[in-house]
Structure formats: structure tokens, C-alpha cells
Amino acid sequence: MFEDLFNLAFTNLKKRGIRSWLTMLGIFIGIAAVVSLISLGQGLQTAITGQFSSLDPDKLIVQNAETGFGPPGALAVQKLNAHDVGVIEKVNGVDLIVERLIRVVTVEHNDITNFHYIGSLPEDPDELAVIYESINVKPLEGRLLRNNDARSVIVGHDFTKADEDFEKPIRIGSSINIQNQSFDVVGILEQASTFQLNSVVFMMEEDMKDLLEIDDEVDMLLVQVKDQDQIIKVAENIKKALRKDRKLDPGEEDFTVQTPEQAVSTINTILLMINIIVVGIAMISLVVGGIGIANTMYTSVLERRKEIGVMKAVGAKNQHILTIFLIESALLGLAGGLIGAAIGLGLAFGAAAAVQTAMPGLAFGVSISYPLLTAAILFSLIIGALAGIFPALQAARMTPVEALRS
């Protein structure tokens, strides 16, 4: 019996043709939005988490608290300095502190000037080794900077591309002007998994201080702890020491101390909130789609009153009529969900391919969540079924005489 009712419902949907497709439009859009944006969001989460993978579990970052967008320390009210380094050195559990400077400068090559990040490398050989290990860089051409190098730089992989900022690739032995001063390129880095490293310029710390006339300022401190299992405790002790030295109460910090796990957790929280907002917006489209299904089913009831009357006259029961209309509305929701999921995945893969082309250094892809796909399709099925309940009840409650007279 159910198979016959299902076939009858399916045939009725096919007869309505374009009207059925238009009815499913809202479901298409809603499910496609949910699937594509959440799949991309999960891929973005993986890519951004990978940006922190180069930071070892025994190292934490101390930075200035920022007042806006910019490189670390650029917009801080109170910058870190040598005195702060001395305070942190006295904290129990701290093994090594490496000072870093990160700024935005003008870089000129091939008579074209652009803005790029520039990062300092420490003069001390042990600290330099720690930085190279931490950021995990290897030379594609040439060599890495040594502690006795002067007026020399190494550049990220993007500088080798002719279609990038300077329209002409930078090679080993090229000279580039940074803040109107000439530096020799001694090394080009391999393509990294982090897009920041692919477009950065590194020079020795003393050269950078002279170039930018920096005296007693630090943008970032890389702190290596003695025992990585105690890194959270050491981070809290550093916060306490700096608060005490600066006479600050908890919550008034003008600095940040962050472990790798905390950095990843912060990013994941932000992405989770974005996903929640995206799903909320997409739900509006699904509700609109449900209303469209309900409207179509009400219209169908009105148009098929004589058909309902004939079926009841030959013995069809209320539950049979109810089942036919519920199957029709549920099929509309299911078909909308399936097609919307396919469209959403297609959009997600297309967007991911575009991002990979634009930023090849970012390991960005689509993360397919099969529970998400299943839930999205089931939700659209439920939306369709719920939207058809009242029209189906209206059809089922008709008397044969009433239906045939209309």
C-alpha cells in the first residue's frame, strides 16, 4: 500500500514540473549555503590552525597589547623593552628569550615600490638557531643569514614570482632597496605552509634597528621554557611578573602572553562563532523554503479537490490522502536538500580552488563533514514534511460530496 501511495505522490510532483523546482528553490539556497560555508569554514579552521603548527610546544609568545590592526607592536600603547626582558628572565622555568622586531617597510625592486613585512633575526648564534627551528624555514636558493651578515637579507618564496608585486622575480645576488637603503639578497626561502613567511623579508637585528632607528623597543618575545609540560604555569607566572612590575591589576594588561594551544583555541572560538552566524542566516532561507512548500501544497489541495473526492468515493481513507500529501511535501524537501548539498559542495570546492590559486602558500581545502551533510539533508526533509502537515490535514478532512461539488 505505501509503495502505491509513494508512486502516486511522485507522479503528482512530476506533473507539476517547473512549479516543483521553483518550490524547492528556497531549500536549494539554504542547504547550499549551510554546506558550502561550513565546509569552507572547517577547511579554513584547518588552514589557520596549520599557521601555528611551526611554533614548538615549549615556546610561548609575549607581545604588546594592540590598539588596532597592524604588525605586532606597531600600534601598542606601551611597547615591550629591555627592562621587560629582564623581568621575564627572572621567572622560574624560563630557559631562553629571543627578541623580535616585525615592521612594515617599503621595498623597491625593478623600479616598483611596495609594502612588505620585515622581520629581525637575532645576532646571537644560539638564538638564531632557535628562530630558524621555530619558523622551520629552509633555503630554496642561496643560504640562510648568519650572525655576522650585514646589509644582507633573505626573502620569502613569493618574491621569485614574476607576476607578484615587482613584475620581475628577485634572484640570488639581486639588490633591493628597503626604506631607500640597498640590501643584497643572499637567500630565497622554500615555499612555506604559512603565507606570511612567503612574503616576508628577514634581516639581522642590528641592521633593522639602524634602518628604522629603533632604540629600546621589542615587538615580540619568543620565550622557550625548560619544561613544556609546565608552559601554562610559566605563562601565568610571566603575566604576574609583568603586572607586578607595571603595577597593573588583572584584566588591565597592556601585553599578551600566549601559548600555542591558546592561540589555536582563540582562532577556533572565532571560527565557531562565524559558523553559528552563517548557519543562522542560512536557516532563514530554509524557513522561506518551507513556507514555499506549504504554499504549493495548499494550492495543490485546492486544485485537486475533485481528485480527492474521487479517491474518497472509491474507498480511499483519510490516512491515505494524508499520507499522499505528506509524501509529496517530504519529497520536495528531500530533493531540495540533496540538490542543495551537491550545489554547496561544488561551490565550496570552487572557492577553495580560487583561494589556493591566489594564495598557494595557504594549505586551504574543503573539509567534507558527512554528519553535516546527513543532518542538512534530513533537516530539509523534516522542513518539507512539517510544511505539508496542515495542507495534508485539510485534504484528508474533505468529505467526498464537498470535494466533488467544487
C-alpha positions as CSV (number, residue, x, y, z in Angstrom):
1,M,0.0,0.0,0.0
2,F,2.7,2.5,1.0
3,E,4.5,1.8,-2.3
4,D,1.4,2.7,-4.3
5,L,0.9,5.9,-2.3
6,F,4.6,6.8,-2.8
7,N,4.4,6.2,-6.6
8,L,1.2,8.3,-6.8
9,A,2.8,11.2,-4.8
10,F,5.9,11.0,-7.0
11,T,3.8,11.1,-10.2
12,N,1.9,14.1,-8.9
13,L,5.2,16.0,-8.4
14,K,6.4,15.2,-11.8
15,K,3.2,16.5,-13.4
16,R,3.7,19.9,-11.7
17,G,7.1,20.2,-13.4
18,I,8.6,23.7,-13.1
19,R,6.4,24.5,-10.1
20,S,8.1,21.8,-8.1
21,W,11.5,23.1,-9.0
22,L,10.6,26.7,-8.0
23,T,9.1,25.4,-4.8
24,M,12.4,23.8,-3.9
25,L,14.4,27.0,-4.7
26,G,14.4,28.2,-1.1
27,I,15.6,24.8,0.1
28,F,18.3,24.8,-2.5
29,I,19.7,28.1,-1.4
30,G,19.5,27.3,2.3
31,I,21.2,23.9,2.2
32,A,23.8,25.1,-0.3
33,A,24.7,28.0,1.9
34,V,25.0,25.8,5.0
35,V,27.0,23.1,3.3
36,S,29.4,25.3,1.4
37,L,30.1,27.9,4.1
38,I,30.5,25.3,6.9
39,S,32.7,23.1,4.7
40,L,34.8,26.1,3.9
41,G,34.8,27.2,7.5
42,Q,36.1,23.9,8.6
43,G,38.8,24.0,5.9
44,L,39.7,27.5,6.9
45,Q,40.0,26.3,10.5
46,T,42.4,23.6,9.5
47,A,44.4,26.0,7.4
48,I,44.7,28.7,10.1
49,T,45.5,26.1,12.8
50,G,48.3,25.0,10.5
51,Q,49.7,28.5,10.6
52,F,50.5,27.9,14.3
53,S,52.0,24.4,13.7
54,S,55.5,25.8,13.3
55,L,55.5,27.1,16.9
56,D,57.0,24.4,19.2
57,P,55.1,23.3,22.3
58,D,57.9,24.5,24.6
59,K,57.7,28.1,23.3
60,L,55.3,30.9,24.1
61,I,54.8,34.4,22.7
62,V,54.8,37.7,24.6
63,Q,53.5,40.6,22.7
64,N,52.4,44.2,23.2
65,A,48.6,44.6,23.5
66,E,47.4,46.2,20.3
67,T,45.2,49.2,19.7
68,G,44.2,48.2,16.1
69,F,45.3,46.2,13.1
70,G,48.9,46.1,12.2
71,P,52.1,44.1,12.7
72,P,52.9,43.0,16.3
73,G,53.8,46.0,18.4
74,A,53.1,48.6,15.8
75,L,50.0,50.0,17.5
76,A,50.8,49.3,21.1
77,V,50.4,52.0,23.8
78,Q,53.3,50.7,25.8
79,K,55.9,48.7,24.0
80,L,58.0,45.9,25.4
81,N,61.6,46.8,26.1
82,A,64.9,45.5,27.6
83,H,63.6,46.1,31.1
84,D,60.6,43.7,30.4
85,V,63.1,41.1,29.1
86,G,65.0,41.3,32.4
87,V,61.7,40.8,34.3
88,I,60.8,37.7,32.3
89,E,64.3,36.3,32.6
90,K,63.8,36.1,36.4
91,V,60.7,34.0,36.1
92,N,61.2,30.4,37.2
93,G,61.0,28.0,34.3
94,V,62.2,30.4,31.5
95,D,65.1,28.9,29.6
96,L,65.7,31.4,26.7
97,I,64.2,34.7,25.5
98,V,64.6,35.8,21.9
99,E,63.7,39.4,21.0
100,R,61.9,40.0,17.6
101,L,61.1,43.1,15.6
102,I,58.4,43.0,13.0
103,R,57.5,46.1,10.9
104,V,56.1,47.1,7.6
105,V,58.5,48.8,5.3
106,T,58.8,50.0,1.7
107,V,60.6,47.5,-0.6
108,E,61.7,48.6,-4.1
109,H,62.8,46.4,-7.0
110,N,62.6,46.8,-10.7
111,D,61.6,50.5,-10.1
112,I,58.5,49.3,-8.3
113,T,57.8,50.1,-4.7
114,N,55.5,48.0,-2.4
115,F,54.9,47.5,1.3
116,H,56.1,44.3,2.9
117,Y,56.6,42.8,6.3
118,I,60.2,42.7,7.5
119,G,61.4,40.6,10.5
120,S,64.6,40.7,12.5
121,L,66.9,37.8,13.2
122,P,69.0,37.8,16.4
123,E,72.7,38.3,16.3
124,D,73.4,35.5,18.9
125,P,74.1,32.2,17.1
126,D,72.1,30.1,19.7
127,E,69.1,32.5,19.5
128,L,69.3,32.5,15.7
129,A,69.2,28.7,15.7
130,V,66.1,28.7,17.9
131,I,64.3,31.1,15.5
132,Y,65.2,29.0,12.4
133,E,64.0,25.9,14.2
134,S,60.8,27.6,15.3
135,I,59.7,29.1,12.0
136,N,61.0,26.0,10.1
137,V,62.5,27.8,7.1
138,K,64.9,26.3,4.5
139,P,66.6,28.0,1.6
140,L,65.4,27.2,-1.9
141,E,68.3,29.1,-3.4
142,G,71.3,30.6,-1.7
143,R,71.6,30.3,2.1
144,L,70.2,31.5,5.4
145,L,71.5,34.6,7.1
146,R,74.4,34.1,9.5
147,N,75.0,36.1,12.7
148,N,77.9,38.1,11.0
149,D,76.0,39.1,7.9
150,A,75.4,42.8,7.3
151,R,73.4,44.6,4.7
152,S,72.0,41.2,3.6
153,V,68.5,39.8,3.5
154,I,66.7,36.6,2.8
155,V,63.2,36.7,1.2
156,G,60.1,34.6,1.0
157,H,59.2,32.4,-1.9
158,D,56.7,34.8,-3.3
159,F,59.5,37.2,-4.3
160,T,60.5,34.7,-7.0
161,K,57.3,35.1,-8.9
162,A,57.3,37.4,-11.9
163,D,53.6,38.1,-11.6
164,E,53.9,39.3,-8.0
165,D,54.5,42.8,-6.7
166,F,57.6,43.7,-8.7
167,E,56.7,42.2,-12.2
168,K,60.2,40.7,-12.2
169,P,61.5,37.9,-9.9
170,I,64.1,38.5,-7.3
171,R,67.1,36.2,-7.5
172,I,70.2,35.5,-5.5
173,G,72.6,38.4,-5.8
174,S,69.8,40.9,-6.5
175,S,69.8,44.2,-4.7
176,I,66.6,45.5,-3.2
177,N,66.0,48.9,-1.6
178,I,64.4,48.8,1.8
179,Q,63.4,52.2,3.1
180,N,65.7,53.6,0.4
181,Q,68.7,51.6,1.5
182,S,70.3,48.9,-0.5
183,F,70.5,45.3,0.7
184,D,71.8,42.1,-1.1
185,V,69.6,39.1,-1.3
186,V,71.7,36.0,-0.2
187,G,68.9,33.5,0.1
188,I,65.4,32.7,-1.1
189,L,63.2,30.5,1.2
190,E,61.3,27.4,0.1
191,Q,57.6,27.8,-0.1
192,A,56.1,27.6,3.4
193,S,52.8,26.5,4.6
194,T,52.2,30.0,6.1
195,F,51.6,32.8,3.7
196,Q,53.3,35.3,6.0
197,L,56.6,33.6,5.6
198,N,56.2,33.5,1.8
199,S,56.1,37.3,1.5
200,V,58.4,38.4,4.4
201,V,61.9,39.8,4.3
202,F,64.4,38.8,7.0
203,M,67.5,40.8,8.0
204,M,69.8,40.8,11.1
205,E,68.6,42.7,14.1
206,E,71.3,45.4,14.2
207,D,70.7,46.2,10.5
208,M,66.9,46.6,11.2
209,K,67.5,48.8,14.2
210,D,69.8,51.1,12.2
211,L,67.5,51.1,9.2
212,L,64.4,52.1,11.3
213,E,66.2,54.0,14.0
214,I,64.8,51.7,16.7
215,D,66.3,52.0,20.2
216,D,64.8,50.3,23.1
217,E,61.7,48.6,21.6
218,V,60.7,45.0,21.2
219,D,57.6,43.9,19.1
220,M,57.6,40.2,20.2
221,L,59.4,37.9,22.6
222,L,59.8,34.2,21.8
223,V,60.2,32.5,25.2
224,Q,61.5,29.0,25.4
225,V,60.6,27.2,28.7
226,K,62.6,24.5,30.4
227,D,59.7,22.0,30.7
228,Q,57.0,22.1,28.1
229,D,54.6,20.4,30.5
230,Q,54.8,23.5,32.6
231,I,54.3,26.0,29.8
232,I,50.8,27.2,31.1
233,K,52.2,27.7,34.6
234,V,55.2,29.6,33.2
235,A,52.9,31.8,31.1
236,E,50.8,32.7,34.2
237,N,54.0,33.5,36.2
238,I,55.2,35.8,33.4
239,K,51.8,37.6,33.4
240,K,52.1,38.0,37.2
241,A,55.6,39.3,37.0
242,L,54.8,41.9,34.3
243,R,51.7,43.0,36.0
244,K,53.6,43.5,39.3
245,D,56.4,45.4,37.5
246,R,54.0,47.6,35.6
247,K,51.6,48.0,38.7
248,L,48.6,46.6,36.8
249,D,45.6,44.8,38.1
250,P,44.4,41.5,36.5
251,G,42.4,42.4,33.3
252,E,44.3,45.7,32.8
253,E,47.2,44.0,30.9
254,D,48.8,46.1,28.1
255,F,50.6,42.9,27.0
256,T,49.6,39.4,26.0
257,V,51.2,36.0,26.9
258,Q,50.1,33.2,24.6
259,T,50.9,29.5,24.4
260,P,50.4,27.7,21.0
261,E,47.3,25.9,22.4
262,Q,45.8,29.2,23.5
263,A,46.4,30.7,20.1
264,V,44.7,27.8,18.3
265,S,41.8,27.9,20.8
266,T,41.2,31.6,20.2
267,I,41.1,31.0,16.5
268,N,38.7,28.1,16.8
269,T,36.4,30.1,19.0
270,I,36.2,32.9,16.5
271,L,35.6,30.5,13.6
272,L,32.9,28.7,15.7
273,M,31.0,32.0,16.2
274,I,31.3,32.7,12.5
275,N,29.8,29.3,11.7
276,I,27.0,29.8,14.1
277,I,26.1,33.1,12.5
278,V,26.3,31.6,9.0
279,V,24.0,28.7,10.0
280,G,21.6,31.2,11.5
281,I,21.5,33.2,8.3
282,A,21.0,30.1,6.2
283,M,18.2,29.0,8.4
284,I,16.2,32.0,7.3
285,S,16.4,30.7,3.7
286,L,15.3,27.3,4.8
287,V,12.2,28.8,6.6
288,V,11.4,30.7,3.4
289,G,11.7,27.4,1.5
290,G,9.4,25.7,4.0
291,I,6.8,28.4,3.5
292,G,7.1,28.0,-0.2
293,I,6.4,24.2,0.1
294,A,3.4,24.9,2.3
295,N,2.0,27.4,-0.2
296,T,2.5,25.0,-3.0
297,M,0.8,22.2,-1.1
298,Y,-2.2,24.4,-0.2
299,T,-2.5,25.3,-3.8
300,S,-2.3,21.7,-4.8
301,V,-5.1,20.8,-2.4
302,L,-7.4,23.5,-3.9
303,E,-6.5,22.3,-7.5
304,R,-7.1,18.6,-6.7
305,R,-10.3,18.8,-4.8
306,K,-12.2,16.7,-7.4
307,E,-9.3,14.2,-7.5
308,I,-9.5,13.9,-3.7
309,G,-13.3,13.5,-3.9
310,V,-13.0,10.7,-6.5
311,M,-10.4,8.8,-4.4
312,K,-12.6,9.0,-1.3
313,A,-15.6,8.0,-3.3
314,V,-13.9,4.8,-4.4
315,G,-12.8,3.9,-0.8
316,A,-9.7,6.0,0.0
317,K,-9.4,6.7,3.7
318,N,-8.4,9.9,5.4
319,Q,-5.0,8.5,6.3
320,H,-4.4,7.6,2.6
321,I,-5.0,11.2,1.5
322,L,-2.9,12.5,4.4
323,T,0.0,10.1,3.5
324,I,0.0,11.1,-0.2
325,F,0.3,14.8,0.6
326,L,2.8,14.3,3.3
327,I,5.0,12.2,1.0
328,E,4.8,14.9,-1.7
329,S,5.9,17.7,0.7
330,A,8.6,15.5,2.2
331,L,9.9,14.6,-1.3
332,L,10.1,18.3,-2.1
333,G,12.2,18.9,1.0
334,L,14.4,15.8,0.4
335,A,15.1,16.7,-3.3
336,G,15.9,20.3,-2.3
337,G,18.3,19.0,0.4
338,L,20.1,16.6,-1.9
339,I,20.5,19.1,-4.8
340,G,21.3,21.9,-2.3
341,A,24.0,19.8,-0.7
342,A,25.5,19.0,-4.1
343,I,25.5,22.6,-5.1
344,G,27.0,23.6,-1.8
345,L,29.9,21.2,-2.2
346,G,30.5,22.4,-5.7
347,L,30.6,26.0,-4.5
348,A,33.0,25.1,-1.7
349,F,35.4,23.2,-3.9
350,G,35.3,26.1,-6.4
351,A,36.0,28.7,-3.7
352,A,38.8,26.6,-2.3
353,A,40.5,26.2,-5.7
354,A,40.3,30.0,-6.2
355,V,41.9,30.6,-2.8
356,Q,44.6,28.1,-3.5
357,T,45.4,29.8,-6.8
358,A,45.5,33.2,-5.1
359,M,47.5,32.1,-2.0
360,P,49.3,28.9,-2.9
361,G,51.2,29.0,0.5
362,L,48.0,28.6,2.4
363,A,47.0,24.9,2.8
364,F,43.3,25.7,2.3
365,G,40.9,23.0,1.3
366,V,37.4,21.8,1.7
367,S,36.6,19.7,4.8
368,I,33.7,17.4,4.0
369,S,31.7,16.5,7.1
370,Y,29.4,13.6,6.3
371,P,27.4,14.1,9.6
372,L,26.9,17.7,8.4
373,L,25.7,16.5,5.0
374,T,23.4,13.9,6.5
375,A,22.0,16.4,9.1
376,A,21.4,19.1,6.4
377,I,19.5,16.7,4.1
378,L,17.5,15.2,7.0
379,F,16.6,18.8,8.2
380,S,15.4,19.7,4.7
381,L,13.3,16.5,4.7
382,I,11.8,17.5,8.1
383,I,11.1,21.0,6.9
384,G,9.3,19.7,3.9
385,A,7.2,17.3,5.9
386,L,6.3,19.9,8.5
387,A,5.3,22.4,5.8
388,G,2.9,19.8,4.3
389,I,1.1,18.8,7.5
390,F,-1.6,21.4,7.5
391,P,-2.4,21.2,3.8
392,A,-2.4,17.4,4.1
393,L,-4.8,17.6,7.0
394,Q,-7.0,19.9,5.1
395,A,-7.1,17.5,2.2
396,A,-7.8,14.5,4.4
397,R,-10.7,16.1,6.2
398,M,-12.6,16.8,3.0
399,T,-15.9,14.9,2.5
400,P,-16.4,13.2,-0.9
401,V,-19.5,15.3,-1.5
402,E,-17.8,18.6,-0.7
403,A,-14.8,17.7,-2.8
404,L,-16.8,16.6,-5.9
405,R,-19.1,19.7,-5.8
406,S,-16.1,22.2,-6.1
